[in-house]
Amino acid sequence: MPGTVTMYSTTWCGYCRRLKGQLDREGIAYTEIDIEQDPSAVALVEAANDGNRTVPTVVVAPEGGTEVTMTNPSLAQVKQALHA
């Protein structure tokens, strides 16, 4: 699929594991960033979630489109954002 997907997550997040499994099964490539290991990622997640460290926070940048940040999106929402 065109574009990029970046998932901000933690090792203990069940919602993150579920979405990663779904993306893997669909063959959608993504970059995963563990916010507990990357302090700069915490700032992005907090900015996107009214100061909360809510994961998964996913940034989708479709090729030629506008970047979208989503909190705990479904697989369908990620796919839709990739095609926007």
Phi and psi in radians as a Rosetta constraint file:
Dihedral C 1 N 2 CA 2 C 2 CIRCULARHARMONIC -1.284 0.35
Dihedral N 2 CA 2 C 2 N 3 CIRCULARHARMONIC 2.636 0.35
Dihedral C 2 N 3 CA 3 C 3 CIRCULARHARMONIC 1.699 0.35
Dihedral N 3 CA 3 C 3 N 4 CIRCULARHARMONIC -3.105 0.35
Dihedral C 3 N 4 CA 4 C 4 CIRCULARHARMONIC -2.250 0.35
Dihedral N 4 CA 4 C 4 N 5 CIRCULARHARMONIC 2.654 0.35
Dihedral C 4 N 5 CA 5 C 5 CIRCULARHARMONIC -2.222 0.35
Dihedral N 5 CA 5 C 5 N 6 CIRCULARHARMONIC 2.226 0.35
Dihedral C 5 N 6 CA 6 C 6 CIRCULARHARMONIC -2.134 0.35
Dihedral N 6 CA 6 C 6 N 7 CIRCULARHARMONIC 2.186 0.35
Dihedral C 6 N 7 CA 7 C 7 CIRCULARHARMONIC -1.943 0.35
Dihedral N 7 CA 7 C 7 N 8 CIRCULARHARMONIC 2.152 0.35
Dihedral C 7 N 8 CA 8 C 8 CIRCULARHARMONIC -1.660 0.35
Dihedral N 8 CA 8 C 8 N 9 CIRCULARHARMONIC 2.163 0.35
Dihedral C 8 N 9 CA 9 C 9 CIRCULARHARMONIC -2.551 0.35
Dihedral N 9 CA 9 C 9 N 10 CIRCULARHARMONIC -3.057 0.35
Dihedral C 9 N 10 CA 10 C 10 CIRCULARHARMONIC -2.361 0.35
Dihedral N 10 CA 10 C 10 N 11 CIRCULARHARMONIC 2.881 0.35
Dihedral C 10 N 11 CA 11 C 11 CIRCULARHARMONIC -1.241 0.35
Dihedral N 11 CA 11 C 11 N 12 CIRCULARHARMONIC -0.444 0.35
Dihedral C 11 N 12 CA 12 C 12 CIRCULARHARMONIC -1.666 0.35
Dihedral N 12 CA 12 C 12 N 13 CIRCULARHARMONIC 0.001 0.35
Dihedral C 12 N 13 CA 13 C 13 CIRCULARHARMONIC -1.456 0.35
Dihedral N 13 CA 13 C 13 N 14 CIRCULARHARMONIC 1.983 0.35
Dihedral C 13 N 14 CA 14 C 14 CIRCULARHARMONIC -1.149 0.35
Dihedral N 14 CA 14 C 14 N 15 CIRCULARHARMONIC -0.653 0.35
Dihedral C 14 N 15 CA 15 C 15 CIRCULARHARMONIC -1.130 0.35
Dihedral N 15 CA 15 C 15 N 16 CIRCULARHARMONIC -0.617 0.35
Dihedral C 15 N 16 CA 16 C 16 CIRCULARHARMONIC -1.145 0.35
Dihedral N 16 CA 16 C 16 N 17 CIRCULARHARMONIC -0.808 0.35
Dihedral C 16 N 17 CA 17 C 17 CIRCULARHARMONIC -1.054 0.35
Dihedral N 17 CA 17 C 17 N 18 CIRCULARHARMONIC -0.727 0.35
Dihedral C 17 N 18 CA 18 C 18 CIRCULARHARMONIC -1.089 0.35
Dihedral N 18 CA 18 C 18 N 19 CIRCULARHARMONIC -0.849 0.35
Dihedral C 18 N 19 CA 19 C 19 CIRCULARHARMONIC -1.144 0.35
Dihedral N 19 CA 19 C 19 N 20 CIRCULARHARMONIC -0.685 0.35
Dihedral C 19 N 20 CA 20 C 20 CIRCULARHARMONIC -1.056 0.35
Dihedral N 20 CA 20 C 20 N 21 CIRCULARHARMONIC -0.757 0.35
Dihedral C 20 N 21 CA 21 C 21 CIRCULARHARMONIC -1.076 0.35
Dihedral N 21 CA 21 C 21 N 22 CIRCULARHARMONIC -0.723 0.35
Dihedral C 21 N 22 CA 22 C 22 CIRCULARHARMONIC -1.155 0.35
Dihedral N 22 CA 22 C 22 N 23 CIRCULARHARMONIC -0.757 0.35
Dihedral C 22 N 23 CA 23 C 23 CIRCULARHARMONIC -1.099 0.35
Dihedral N 23 CA 23 C 23 N 24 CIRCULARHARMONIC -0.735 0.35
Dihedral C 23 N 24 CA 24 C 24 CIRCULARHARMONIC -1.057 0.35
Dihedral N 24 CA 24 C 24 N 25 CIRCULARHARMONIC -0.809 0.35
Dihedral C 24 N 25 CA 25 C 25 CIRCULARHARMONIC -1.095 0.35
Dihedral N 25 CA 25 C 25 N 26 CIRCULARHARMONIC -0.559 0.35
Dihedral C 25 N 26 CA 26 C 26 CIRCULARHARMONIC -1.501 0.35
Dihedral N 26 CA 26 C 26 N 27 CIRCULARHARMONIC -0.120 0.35
Dihedral C 26 N 27 CA 27 C 27 CIRCULARHARMONIC 1.300 0.35
Dihedral N 27 CA 27 C 27 N 28 CIRCULARHARMONIC 0.434 0.35
Dihedral C 27 N 28 CA 28 C 28 CIRCULARHARMONIC -1.616 0.35
Dihedral N 28 CA 28 C 28 N 29 CIRCULARHARMONIC 2.023 0.35
Dihedral C 28 N 29 CA 29 C 29 CIRCULARHARMONIC -1.282 0.35
Dihedral N 29 CA 29 C 29 N 30 CIRCULARHARMONIC 2.543 0.35
Dihedral C 29 N 30 CA 30 C 30 CIRCULARHARMONIC -2.647 0.35
Dihedral N 30 CA 30 C 30 N 31 CIRCULARHARMONIC 2.756 0.35
Dihedral C 30 N 31 CA 31 C 31 CIRCULARHARMONIC -1.854 0.35
Dihedral N 31 CA 31 C 31 N 32 CIRCULARHARMONIC 2.270 0.35
Dihedral C 31 N 32 CA 32 C 32 CIRCULARHARMONIC -1.847 0.35
Dihedral N 32 CA 32 C 32 N 33 CIRCULARHARMONIC 2.333 0.35
Dihedral C 32 N 33 CA 33 C 33 CIRCULARHARMONIC -2.178 0.35
Dihedral N 33 CA 33 C 33 N 34 CIRCULARHARMONIC 2.078 0.35
Dihedral C 33 N 34 CA 34 C 34 CIRCULARHARMONIC -1.435 0.35
Dihedral N 34 CA 34 C 34 N 35 CIRCULARHARMONIC 1.984 0.35
Dihedral C 34 N 35 CA 35 C 35 CIRCULARHARMONIC -1.192 0.35
Dihedral N 35 CA 35 C 35 N 36 CIRCULARHARMONIC -0.306 0.35
Dihedral C 35 N 36 CA 36 C 36 CIRCULARHARMONIC -1.373 0.35
Dihedral N 36 CA 36 C 36 N 37 CIRCULARHARMONIC -0.251 0.35
Dihedral C 36 N 37 CA 37 C 37 CIRCULARHARMONIC -1.862 0.35
Dihedral N 37 CA 37 C 37 N 38 CIRCULARHARMONIC -0.232 0.35
Dihedral C 37 N 38 CA 38 C 38 CIRCULARHARMONIC -2.266 0.35
Dihedral N 38 CA 38 C 38 N 39 CIRCULARHARMONIC 1.674 0.35
Dihedral C 38 N 39 CA 39 C 39 CIRCULARHARMONIC -1.002 0.35
Dihedral N 39 CA 39 C 39 N 40 CIRCULARHARMONIC -0.572 0.35
Dihedral C 39 N 40 CA 40 C 40 CIRCULARHARMONIC -1.185 0.35
Dihedral N 40 CA 40 C 40 N 41 CIRCULARHARMONIC -0.475 0.35
Dihedral C 40 N 41 CA 41 C 41 CIRCULARHARMONIC -1.241 0.35
Dihedral N 41 CA 41 C 41 N 42 CIRCULARHARMONIC -0.546 0.35
Dihedral C 41 N 42 CA 42 C 42 CIRCULARHARMONIC -1.029 0.35
Dihedral N 42 CA 42 C 42 N 43 CIRCULARHARMONIC -0.744 0.35
Dihedral C 42 N 43 CA 43 C 43 CIRCULARHARMONIC -1.073 0.35
Dihedral N 43 CA 43 C 43 N 44 CIRCULARHARMONIC -0.724 0.35
Dihedral C 43 N 44 CA 44 C 44 CIRCULARHARMONIC -1.124 0.35
Dihedral N 44 CA 44 C 44 N 45 CIRCULARHARMONIC -0.795 0.35
Dihedral C 44 N 45 CA 45 C 45 CIRCULARHARMONIC -1.116 0.35
Dihedral N 45 CA 45 C 45 N 46 CIRCULARHARMONIC -0.776 0.35
Dihedral C 45 N 46 CA 46 C 46 CIRCULARHARMONIC -1.119 0.35
Dihedral N 46 CA 46 C 46 N 47 CIRCULARHARMONIC -0.692 0.35
Dihedral C 46 N 47 CA 47 C 47 CIRCULARHARMONIC -1.114 0.35
Dihedral N 47 CA 47 C 47 N 48 CIRCULARHARMONIC -0.622 0.35
Dihedral C 47 N 48 CA 48 C 48 CIRCULARHARMONIC -1.373 0.35
Dihedral N 48 CA 48 C 48 N 49 CIRCULARHARMONIC -0.301 0.35
Dihedral C 48 N 49 CA 49 C 49 CIRCULARHARMONIC -2.231 0.35
Dihedral N 49 CA 49 C 49 N 50 CIRCULARHARMONIC 0.708 0.35
Dihedral C 49 N 50 CA 50 C 50 CIRCULARHARMONIC 0.900 0.35
Dihedral N 50 CA 50 C 50 N 51 CIRCULARHARMONIC 0.709 0.35
Dihedral C 50 N 51 CA 51 C 51 CIRCULARHARMONIC 1.544 0.35
Dihedral N 51 CA 51 C 51 N 52 CIRCULARHARMONIC -0.049 0.35
Dihedral C 51 N 52 CA 52 C 52 CIRCULARHARMONIC -1.640 0.35
Dihedral N 52 CA 52 C 52 N 53 CIRCULARHARMONIC 2.640 0.35
Dihedral C 52 N 53 CA 53 C 53 CIRCULARHARMONIC -1.674 0.35
Dihedral N 53 CA 53 C 53 N 54 CIRCULARHARMONIC 1.107 0.35
Dihedral C 53 N 54 CA 54 C 54 CIRCULARHARMONIC -1.542 0.35
Dihedral N 54 CA 54 C 54 N 55 CIRCULARHARMONIC 2.211 0.35
Dihedral C 54 N 55 CA 55 C 55 CIRCULARHARMONIC -2.238 0.35
Dihedral N 55 CA 55 C 55 N 56 CIRCULARHARMONIC 2.657 0.35
Dihedral C 55 N 56 CA 56 C 56 CIRCULARHARMONIC -1.325 0.35
Dihedral N 56 CA 56 C 56 N 57 CIRCULARHARMONIC 2.392 0.35
Dihedral C 56 N 57 CA 57 C 57 CIRCULARHARMONIC -1.867 0.35
Dihedral N 57 CA 57 C 57 N 58 CIRCULARHARMONIC 2.210 0.35
Dihedral C 57 N 58 CA 58 C 58 CIRCULARHARMONIC -2.112 0.35
Dihedral N 58 CA 58 C 58 N 59 CIRCULARHARMONIC 2.296 0.35
Dihedral C 58 N 59 CA 59 C 59 CIRCULARHARMONIC -1.927 0.35
Dihedral N 59 CA 59 C 59 N 60 CIRCULARHARMONIC 2.106 0.35
Dihedral C 59 N 60 CA 60 C 60 CIRCULARHARMONIC -1.965 0.35
Dihedral N 60 CA 60 C 60 N 61 CIRCULARHARMONIC 2.215 0.35
Dihedral C 60 N 61 CA 61 C 61 CIRCULARHARMONIC -2.102 0.35
Dihedral N 61 CA 61 C 61 N 62 CIRCULARHARMONIC 1.640 0.35
Dihedral C 61 N 62 CA 62 C 62 CIRCULARHARMONIC -1.205 0.35
Dihedral N 62 CA 62 C 62 N 63 CIRCULARHARMONIC 2.561 0.35
Dihedral C 62 N 63 CA 63 C 63 CIRCULARHARMONIC -1.063 0.35
Dihedral N 63 CA 63 C 63 N 64 CIRCULARHARMONIC 2.091 0.35
Dihedral C 63 N 64 CA 64 C 64 CIRCULARHARMONIC 1.344 0.35
Dihedral N 64 CA 64 C 64 N 65 CIRCULARHARMONIC 0.095 0.35
Dihedral C 64 N 65 CA 65 C 65 CIRCULARHARMONIC -2.006 0.35
Dihedral N 65 CA 65 C 65 N 66 CIRCULARHARMONIC -2.976 0.35
Dihedral C 65 N 66 CA 66 C 66 CIRCULARHARMONIC -1.664 0.35
Dihedral N 66 CA 66 C 66 N 67 CIRCULARHARMONIC 2.300 0.35
Dihedral C 66 N 67 CA 67 C 67 CIRCULARHARMONIC -1.082 0.35
Dihedral N 67 CA 67 C 67 N 68 CIRCULARHARMONIC 2.415 0.35
Dihedral C 67 N 68 CA 68 C 68 CIRCULARHARMONIC -2.205 0.35
Dihedral N 68 CA 68 C 68 N 69 CIRCULARHARMONIC 2.357 0.35
Dihedral C 68 N 69 CA 69 C 69 CIRCULARHARMONIC -1.924 0.35
Dihedral N 69 CA 69 C 69 N 70 CIRCULARHARMONIC 2.252 0.35
Dihedral C 69 N 70 CA 70 C 70 CIRCULARHARMONIC -2.259 0.35
Dihedral N 70 CA 70 C 70 N 71 CIRCULARHARMONIC 2.578 0.35
Dihedral C 70 N 71 CA 71 C 71 CIRCULARHARMONIC -1.875 0.35
Dihedral N 71 CA 71 C 71 N 72 CIRCULARHARMONIC 2.165 0.35
Dihedral C 71 N 72 CA 72 C 72 CIRCULARHARMONIC 0.816 0.35
Dihedral N 72 CA 72 C 72 N 73 CIRCULARHARMONIC 0.965 0.35
Dihedral C 72 N 73 CA 73 C 73 CIRCULARHARMONIC -1.335 0.35
Dihedral N 73 CA 73 C 73 N 74 CIRCULARHARMONIC 2.793 0.35
Dihedral C 73 N 74 CA 74 C 74 CIRCULARHARMONIC -1.423 0.35
Dihedral N 74 CA 74 C 74 N 75 CIRCULARHARMONIC 2.893 0.35
Dihedral C 74 N 75 CA 75 C 75 CIRCULARHARMONIC -1.025 0.35
Dihedral N 75 CA 75 C 75 N 76 CIRCULARHARMONIC -0.728 0.35
Dihedral C 75 N 76 CA 76 C 76 CIRCULARHARMONIC -1.061 0.35
Dihedral N 76 CA 76 C 76 N 77 CIRCULARHARMONIC -0.681 0.35
Dihedral C 76 N 77 CA 77 C 77 CIRCULARHARMONIC -1.166 0.35
Dihedral N 77 CA 77 C 77 N 78 CIRCULARHARMONIC -0.681 0.35
Dihedral C 77 N 78 CA 78 C 78 CIRCULARHARMONIC -1.130 0.35
Dihedral N 78 CA 78 C 78 N 79 CIRCULARHARMONIC -0.795 0.35
Dihedral C 78 N 79 CA 79 C 79 CIRCULARHARMONIC -1.070 0.35
Dihedral N 79 CA 79 C 79 N 80 CIRCULARHARMONIC -0.739 0.35
Dihedral C 79 N 80 CA 80 C 80 CIRCULARHARMONIC -1.102 0.35
Dihedral N 80 CA 80 C 80 N 81 CIRCULARHARMONIC -0.747 0.35
Dihedral C 80 N 81 CA 81 C 81 CIRCULARHARMONIC -1.131 0.35
Dihedral N 81 CA 81 C 81 N 82 CIRCULARHARMONIC -0.602 0.35
Dihedral C 81 N 82 CA 82 C 82 CIRCULARHARMONIC -1.142 0.35
Dihedral N 82 CA 82 C 82 N 83 CIRCULARHARMONIC -0.511 0.35
Dihedral C 82 N 83 CA 83 C 83 CIRCULARHARMONIC -1.680 0.35
Dihedral N 83 CA 83 C 83 N 84 CIRCULARHARMONIC 0.069 0.35
